[in-house]
Amino acid sequence: MGNCSKTLKNPNQNHIPDNNSNTHISDQFHRKTALSDVINSSPSPSSSPSDKAHRTTAHSDVINSSPSPESLPSDKVHRKTAKSDVINLSPSPLSSDKVHRKTAESDVSNLSPSPAAPPVVRLYGSLTNPNTSYIRFALNYKPVTLIFIPSETPDFGFETPVIQYGSDVISGSPVTILRYLDAKFPKPVLLSEWSAGTENIPVVVRATVLQHKSLLWHVERMVRWGEDLAARGGRARGDPVMGSARMEVKKYGKSYSQLLEVLLEHAQMEEKIVFPVLEREDRGLSKSVTEEHARDLPLMNGIKEDIKTIIVLDSGSSSCQDMLFSLSTRIKSLQENCKQHFEEEERGILPLMEAVELTQGQQERLLEQSLDVMPSTHSHLLKFFMEGLLPHEAMHYLDLITRCTDKDRAGSIYRFLVEEHHGKRNEGRPTMALLLKAKA
């Protein structure tokens, strides 16, 4: 696919933003005001009741004091002069309702500036083209407002997806567009040297290692979430997104069910696709790691039963607290087992796939077969799976899928990333940053 770019002097800016824009601009700004008090001075009560005006002329100026409320109604003014200054001046009755505001350096200058609007990037492309979904998913990582315009034939004369940023119009291969996006918006990086030096590693091994990374991330998140639940004794977080204590435990159970489904599919993929290749070369090579898969099943099922029990218990009760600590302990054990198991596979088993000397075609067929064994992971759970990868790792995983599947299948897989939650609110799960903050 050729690379090409054009520059438009008058780009069309009249498209209505898509609901999938990944950045929301706040119109609120916070005003910082100095403390203000109503300053009420009391009238002086010390005038003598008399019709005469008492005057003293000395080395002082004439100082006005407030009229005594007990003085006789008269037009005469009582004045007292001395060398000292008058300490208290009574305000006029007409000014008693005025508010005196104290400002430090100016209230206006203390206004927080309105956050700058993120740059707008428009994407034109066909909904059925896998490259369109690929680039659309990639743009969600960048600090931009994405406006997607479905178009079978983009207005700029290109048959491939097109992005427009300012006067720049870029078309070409996905790599060309990602390279442009990394140049314009450096963080986070979408293209990296992650795959550098891994050309000889079979693609199915690379995909397996990325699956390990995602699974470990999700297990760690469940561990931290479980610790947070136990530390609160089953009481509500106070976060409207999480809801009540029982609602949060249900969300925890849903996330664990998703993780468990990906874990089981991953184990089946290794047992049915990867390990048989090694067994044909040397019988018994994968026996120990296969046995470890079976070893962890009771632990996984035990965690699931603990969650079901906690949901029916009274939040904050002693029995609920005991079950939460039991759950936290079990999920930590699962984390240690997964970490140890994945390290053993990556050190002792997966590197042996290089010695099998598979052709490129054989490697890609193995990877395609692995997709068949992991249908949920590569459909409705793909978005969940991708959360556990860094942006450049996620894009590399999609590159591997592109290599081993036809255009139609790749397009159907990628659409789960950009259309699954279209118009819906994201599932309520605490972010890793929030859990780390809670622990601290």
Phi, psi and omega per residue, in radians:
M1 nan 2.135 -3.045
G2 -1.234 2.724 3.095
N3 -1.804 2.350 3.110
C4 -2.745 2.763 3.116
S5 -2.583 2.654 3.097
K6 -2.298 2.817 3.064
T7 -2.106 2.166 3.092
L8 -1.816 2.304 3.130
K9 -1.419 -0.547 -3.117
N10 -2.205 1.296 -3.138
P11 -1.183 2.620 3.136
N12 -1.295 2.068 -3.087
Q13 -1.932 0.273 -2.975
N14 -1.760 0.206 -3.131
H15 -1.314 2.526 3.115
I16 -1.392 2.309 -3.103
P17 -1.048 2.519 3.079
D18 -1.348 2.627 -3.135
N19 -1.187 -0.170 -3.104
N20 -1.575 0.138 3.115
S21 -0.914 2.315 -3.002
N22 -1.642 0.127 3.125
T23 -2.322 2.272 3.102
H24 -1.834 2.313 -3.092
I25 -1.744 2.171 -3.137
S26 -1.487 2.288 3.087
D27 -1.617 0.004 -3.113
Q28 -1.479 2.535 2.945
F29 -2.420 2.598 -2.955
H30 -1.727 2.297 -3.133
R31 -1.734 2.230 3.073
K32 -1.735 2.067 -3.123
T33 -2.041 2.479 3.073
A34 -1.296 2.794 -3.130
L35 -1.139 2.407 3.089
S36 -2.213 2.428 3.116
D37 -2.258 2.651 3.002
V38 -1.495 2.044 -3.057
I39 -1.663 1.894 -3.133
N40 -1.937 2.008 3.099
S41 -1.640 2.372 -3.135
S42 -1.392 2.466 3.077
P43 -1.192 2.611 -3.123
S44 -1.290 2.253 -3.114
P45 -1.658 0.223 -2.880
S46 -1.797 0.315 3.109
S47 -1.416 2.537 3.121
S48 -1.496 2.447 -3.135
P49 -1.263 1.866 -3.120
S50 -2.785 2.666 3.087
D51 -1.498 -0.222 -3.097
K52 -1.549 2.689 3.082
A53 -1.671 2.158 3.127
H54 -1.586 2.136 -3.118
R55 -2.281 2.437 3.051
T56 -2.294 2.174 3.117
T57 -1.868 2.121 3.121
A58 -2.427 -2.666 -3.091
H59 -1.454 0.221 -3.064
S60 -1.880 2.918 3.057
D61 -1.417 2.959 3.083
V62 -1.447 2.131 -3.081
I63 -1.940 2.347 -3.133
N64 -1.565 2.189 2.998
S65 -1.949 2.860 -3.069
S66 -1.328 2.577 3.120
P67 -1.183 2.480 3.121
S68 -1.281 2.386 3.100
P69 -1.141 -0.271 -3.125
E70 -1.672 -0.032 -3.092
S71 -1.237 2.671 -3.136
L72 -1.239 2.553 3.100
P73 -1.046 2.030 -3.081
S74 -2.758 2.760 3.084
D75 -1.556 -0.057 -3.124
K76 -1.359 2.598 -3.109
V77 -1.874 2.254 3.093
H78 -1.561 2.118 -3.112
R79 -2.239 2.510 3.086
K80 -2.325 2.211 -3.136
T81 -2.078 2.500 3.101
A82 -2.688 -3.057 -3.124
K83 -1.359 -0.320 -3.070
S84 -1.551 2.835 3.071
D85 -1.467 2.729 3.068
V86 -1.350 2.259 -3.083
I87 -1.419 -0.828 -3.048
N88 -2.004 2.233 3.017
L89 -1.930 2.232 -3.141
S90 -1.414 2.398 3.077
P91 -1.301 2.703 3.056
S92 -1.121 2.506 3.110
P93 -0.954 -0.504 -3.127
L94 -1.239 -0.348 -3.079
S95 -1.787 0.161 -3.057
S96 -1.191 -0.379 -3.113
D97 -1.652 0.026 -3.116
K98 -1.370 2.542 3.120
V99 -1.851 2.186 3.138
H100 -1.710 2.035 -3.101
R101 -1.763 2.240 3.094
K102 -1.663 2.182 -3.140
T103 -2.052 2.418 3.091
A104 -1.823 1.958 3.102
E105 1.128 -0.074 3.103
S106 1.982 2.227 3.097
D107 -1.131 -0.670 -3.065
V108 -1.098 -0.684 -3.104
S109 -1.235 -0.294 -3.124
N110 -1.591 0.029 3.112
L111 -1.161 2.353 3.094
S112 -1.227 2.333 -3.136
P113 -1.165 2.530 3.095
S114 -1.142 2.324 -3.114
P115 -1.062 2.458 -3.124
A116 -1.177 2.422 3.132
A117 -1.193 2.369 3.106
P118 -1.135 2.646 -3.137
P119 -1.113 2.619 -3.116
V120 -1.723 2.250 3.055
V121 -2.120 2.219 3.103
R122 -1.762 2.398 3.109
L123 -2.097 2.189 3.082
Y124 -1.958 2.316 3.113
G125 3.076 2.934 -3.126
S126 -1.397 2.464 3.103
L127 -1.147 -0.441 -3.095
T128 -1.591 -0.112 -3.134
N129 -1.489 2.109 -3.135
P130 -1.056 -0.520 3.126
N131 -1.146 -0.560 3.103
T132 -1.121 -0.833 3.125
S133 -1.149 -0.628 3.121
Y134 -1.059 -0.868 -3.115
I135 -1.229 -0.649 3.114
R136 -1.083 -0.730 3.091
F137 -1.132 -0.738 3.138
A138 -1.080 -0.698 -3.122
L139 -1.139 -0.413 3.120
N140 -1.160 -0.336 3.093
Y141 -1.427 -0.376 -3.033
K142 -1.533 2.649 -3.140
P143 -1.377 1.108 -3.106
V144 -2.334 2.855 2.958
T145 -1.648 2.011 -3.089
L146 -1.616 2.221 3.020
I147 -2.039 1.962 -3.117
F148 -1.723 2.224 3.133
I149 -2.051 1.753 3.114
P150 -1.040 2.292 -3.086
S151 -2.784 2.137 3.095
E152 -1.241 -0.596 3.100
T153 -2.259 1.658 -3.133
P154 -0.908 2.628 -3.037
D155 -1.147 -0.177 -3.001
F156 -1.730 0.130 3.063
G157 1.511 0.188 3.128
F158 -1.776 2.591 3.084
E159 -1.585 -0.276 -3.139
T160 -1.689 2.900 3.090
P161 -0.996 2.597 -3.081
V162 -2.255 2.398 2.978
I163 -1.994 2.536 3.137
Q164 -2.197 2.134 3.078
Y165 -2.302 1.946 -3.052
G166 1.103 -2.199 3.114
S167 -1.636 0.000 3.141
D168 -1.500 2.317 3.037
V169 -2.176 2.032 -3.014
I170 -2.103 2.300 3.042
S171 -2.382 2.925 3.139
G172 2.401 -2.776 -3.135
S173 -1.225 2.793 3.082
P174 -0.983 -0.637 3.127
V175 -1.111 -0.712 3.122
T176 -1.067 -0.767 -3.114
I177 -1.224 -0.717 3.108
L178 -1.128 -0.642 3.106
R179 -1.134 -0.686 3.085
Y180 -1.111 -0.781 -3.128
L181 -1.113 -0.689 3.097
D182 -1.142 -0.566 3.123
A183 -1.254 -0.676 -3.113
K184 -1.410 -0.654 -3.105
F185 -2.276 1.529 -2.949
P186 -1.088 -0.481 -3.077
K187 -2.130 2.398 -0.140
P188 -1.355 2.762 -3.108
V189 -1.332 2.357 3.109
L190 -1.751 -0.578 3.085
L191 -1.917 2.287 -3.136
S192 -2.504 -3.130 3.134
E193 -1.609 0.411 -3.110
W194 -0.982 -0.684 -3.084
S195 -1.567 -0.003 -3.139
A196 -1.128 2.294 3.141
G197 1.423 0.082 -3.137
T198 -1.935 0.286 -3.079
E199 -1.053 -0.555 -3.107
N200 -1.493 -0.137 3.130
I201 -1.439 2.214 -3.139
P202 -0.967 2.509 -3.064
V203 -1.088 -0.552 3.134
V204 -1.176 -0.526 3.089
V205 -1.246 -0.745 3.105
R206 -1.049 -0.739 3.117
A207 -1.128 -0.670 3.140
T208 -1.121 -0.734 3.134
V209 -1.123 -0.702 3.106
L210 -1.144 -0.617 3.065
Q211 -1.117 -0.687 3.077
H212 -1.030 -0.773 -3.121
K213 -1.048 -0.813 -3.119
S214 -1.132 -0.764 -3.107
L215 -1.121 -0.721 3.121
L216 -1.128 -0.664 3.116
W217 -1.097 -0.783 -3.126
H218 -1.178 -0.682 3.109
V219 -1.108 -0.724 3.118
E220 -1.099 -0.694 3.113
R221 -1.111 -0.699 3.110
M222 -1.154 -0.622 3.100
V223 -1.103 -0.852 -3.104
R224 -1.158 -0.661 3.102
W225 -1.139 -0.754 3.106
G226 -1.095 -0.698 3.085
E227 -1.092 -0.694 -3.139
D228 -1.154 -0.731 3.096
L229 -1.081 -0.774 -3.128
A230 -1.155 -0.672 -3.127
A231 -1.145 -0.540 3.112
R232 -1.516 -0.048 3.110
G233 1.135 0.484 3.138
G234 1.457 0.083 3.138
R235 -1.444 2.745 -3.074
A236 -1.141 2.599 3.115
R237 -1.295 -0.471 -3.047
G238 1.559 0.196 3.133
D239 -1.734 2.098 -3.124
P240 -1.002 -0.541 -3.141
V241 -1.158 -0.615 3.135
M242 -1.419 -0.477 -3.138
G243 1.368 -2.682 3.137
S244 -1.256 3.029 -3.133
A245 -1.050 -0.779 3.141
R246 -1.154 -0.659 3.102
M247 -1.095 -0.685 3.132
E248 -1.155 -0.696 3.111
V249 -1.118 -0.635 3.083
K250 -1.120 -0.690 3.086
K251 -1.127 -0.682 3.086
Y252 -1.058 -0.770 3.121
G253 -1.100 -0.656 3.118
K254 -1.149 -0.768 3.121
S255 -1.105 -0.698 3.128
Y256 -1.154 -0.666 3.106
S257 -1.080 -0.693 3.086
Q258 -1.129 -0.778 3.114
L259 -1.075 -0.771 -3.117
L260 -1.079 -0.689 -3.140
E261 -1.126 -0.736 3.108
V262 -1.181 -0.704 3.103
L263 -1.029 -0.808 -3.106
L264 -1.177 -0.702 3.107
E265 -1.140 -0.668 3.111
H266 -1.096 -0.780 3.137
A267 -1.100 -0.714 3.115
Q268 -1.131 -0.675 3.118
M269 -1.063 -0.783 3.127
E270 -1.122 -0.758 -3.077
E271 -1.232 -0.537 -3.073
K272 -1.708 -0.410 -3.027
I273 -2.008 -0.929 -3.004
V274 -1.417 -0.946 -3.036
F275 -1.106 -0.649 3.096
P276 -1.024 -0.574 3.094
V277 -1.082 -0.727 3.123
L278 -1.260 -0.628 -3.129
E279 -1.134 -0.569 3.101
R280 -1.162 -0.492 3.141
E281 -1.524 -0.648 -3.107
D282 -2.667 1.812 -3.060
R283 -1.091 2.319 3.080
G284 1.662 -0.020 -3.105
L285 -1.070 -0.694 -3.030
S286 -1.788 0.240 -3.064
K287 -1.071 -0.798 -3.050
S288 -1.147 -0.746 -3.110
V289 -1.255 -0.520 3.078
T290 -1.172 -0.683 3.102
E291 -1.128 -0.585 3.118
E292 -1.163 -0.549 3.068
H293 -1.034 -0.788 -3.139
A294 -1.224 -0.551 -3.109
R295 -1.085 -0.640 -3.045
D296 -1.471 -0.158 -3.102
L297 -1.063 -0.801 3.105
P298 -1.040 -0.672 3.122
L299 -1.123 -0.777 3.135
M300 -1.068 -0.773 3.136
N301 -1.192 -0.593 3.103
G302 -1.106 -0.675 3.097
I303 -1.099 -0.728 -3.137
K304 -1.098 -0.704 3.128
E305 -1.201 -0.657 3.089
D306 -1.025 -0.758 -3.124
I307 -1.104 -0.747 3.120
K308 -1.064 -0.693 -3.139
T309 -1.162 -0.763 -3.107
I310 -1.078 -0.632 -3.100
I311 -1.063 -0.612 -3.070
V312 -1.557 -0.169 -3.142
L313 -1.416 2.771 3.084
D314 -1.251 2.221 -3.119
S315 -1.073 2.308 3.109
G316 1.512 -0.124 3.127
S317 -1.272 2.840 -3.123
S318 -1.121 -0.656 3.124
S319 -1.165 -0.645 3.096
C320 -1.148 -0.729 3.116
Q321 -1.094 -0.724 3.122
D322 -1.097 -0.729 -3.135
M323 -1.191 -0.600 3.118
L324 -1.166 -0.683 3.085
F325 -1.187 -0.627 3.066
S326 -1.126 -0.735 3.102
L327 -1.081 -0.791 -3.136
S328 -1.058 -0.699 3.132
T329 -1.143 -0.753 -3.108
R330 -1.160 -0.738 -3.104
I331 -1.178 -0.545 3.045
K332 -1.168 -0.658 3.093
S333 -1.118 -0.707 3.093
L334 -1.093 -0.696 3.118
Q335 -1.057 -0.818 -3.139
E336 -1.110 -0.717 3.140
N337 -1.134 -0.754 3.135
C338 -1.110 -0.783 -3.124
K339 -1.058 -0.818 -3.134
Q340 -1.132 -0.736 -3.107
H341 -1.140 -0.804 -3.129
F342 -1.130 -0.696 3.110
E343 -1.098 -0.702 3.121
E344 -1.104 -0.743 3.124
E345 -1.125 -0.768 -3.062
E346 -1.272 -0.438 3.111
R347 -1.549 -0.737 -2.967
G348 -1.927 -0.375 -3.028
I349 -1.907 -0.995 -3.039
L350 -1.080 -0.651 3.104
P351 -1.045 -0.415 -3.137
L352 -1.210 -0.257 3.111
M353 -1.131 -0.477 3.089
E354 -1.106 -0.621 -3.097
A355 -1.233 -0.291 -3.141
V356 -1.249 -0.399 3.096
E357 1.022 0.980 3.089
L358 -1.323 2.528 3.030
T359 -1.267 2.895 3.132
Q360 -1.044 -0.718 3.128
G361 -1.116 -0.715 3.107
Q362 -1.118 -0.708 3.123
Q363 -1.077 -0.782 -3.106
E364 -1.196 -0.585 3.080
R365 -1.168 -0.663 3.087
L366 -1.084 -0.731 -3.140
L367 -1.162 -0.685 3.110
E368 -1.129 -0.677 3.088
Q369 -1.123 -0.596 3.121
S370 -1.151 -0.556 3.066
L371 -1.150 -0.606 3.119
D372 -1.149 -0.600 -3.101
V373 -1.408 -0.298 -3.127
M374 -2.076 1.073 -3.048
P375 -1.161 -0.685 -3.113
S376 -1.217 -0.700 -3.137
T377 -1.054 -0.573 -3.076
H378 -1.855 0.499 3.022
S379 -2.466 -1.813 -3.025
H380 -1.266 -0.278 3.098
L381 -1.790 0.101 -3.099
L382 -1.129 -0.695 3.125
K383 -1.111 -0.737 3.080
F384 -1.064 -0.800 3.140
F385 -1.052 -0.750 -3.077
M386 -1.171 -0.400 3.116
E387 -1.041 -0.487 -3.088
G388 -1.467 0.031 -3.126
L389 -1.980 2.620 2.986
L390 -1.217 2.765 -3.081
P391 -0.921 -0.808 -3.103
H392 -1.221 -0.505 3.080
E393 -1.229 -0.704 3.121
A394 -1.098 -0.745 3.133
M395 -1.171 -0.619 3.100
H396 -1.154 -0.669 3.113
Y397 -1.096 -0.722 3.086
L398 -1.137 -0.611 3.083
D399 -1.061 -0.692 3.125
L400 -1.140 -0.692 3.099
I401 -1.108 -0.728 3.137
T402 -1.047 -0.658 -3.098
R403 -1.172 -0.552 -2.969
C404 -1.822 -0.084 -3.089
T405 -2.185 2.860 3.090
D406 -1.389 2.987 -3.026
K407 -1.075 -0.753 -3.080
D408 -1.152 -0.745 -3.126
R409 -1.187 -0.737 3.112
A410 -1.051 -0.728 3.136
G411 -1.094 -0.706 -3.141
S412 -1.188 -0.585 3.109
I413 -1.226 -0.797 -3.064
Y414 -1.165 -0.512 -3.108
R415 -1.122 -0.423 3.078
F416 -1.134 -0.440 -3.124
L417 -1.332 -0.526 -3.007
V418 -1.969 -0.217 -3.064
E419 -2.129 -0.179 -3.044
E420 -1.038 -0.800 -3.098
H421 -1.882 0.456 -3.125
H422 -1.066 2.135 3.125
G423 1.369 0.067 -3.138
K424 -2.018 2.738 3.091
R425 -1.374 2.497 3.113
N426 -1.083 2.636 3.136
E427 -1.098 2.510 -3.119
G428 -1.332 1.806 3.048
R429 -2.417 2.345 3.101
P430 -1.173 2.440 3.113
T431 -1.279 2.816 3.114
M432 -1.085 -0.647 3.141
A433 -1.095 -0.705 3.123
L434 -1.137 -0.702 -3.137
L435 -1.179 -0.669 3.101
L436 -1.137 -0.677 3.125
K437 -1.152 -0.707 -3.140
A438 -1.108 -0.701 -3.138
K439 -1.154 -0.702 3.132
A440 -1.131 nan nan
